[in-house]
Amino acid sequence: MVPVTRHPLDRSAAFTALLEFCPWFGKTESHKAEAVVTRFLAAFYASGETDMAAYARARGDDHRDRG
């Protein structure tokens, strides 16, 4: 299930943050990238952090697709 975003552009911001700070993300297949963004957003919301770029720098690799 895709989490409800808190702001309409959150999915776009998450995609951009992952692309900018996680070099592996740019090589992820599109259908897997969507799942990575969903997991990243869910964890970002749960963390209570407010700076998505800083969260991606610190925790982006935690959401890497391993399959």
Protein Blocks (a to p, Z undefined) as FASTA:
>chain_A
ZZddfbfklmmmmmmmmmmmmmklmmpcfklmmmmmmmmmmmmmmnopablklmmmmmmm
mmpcfZZ
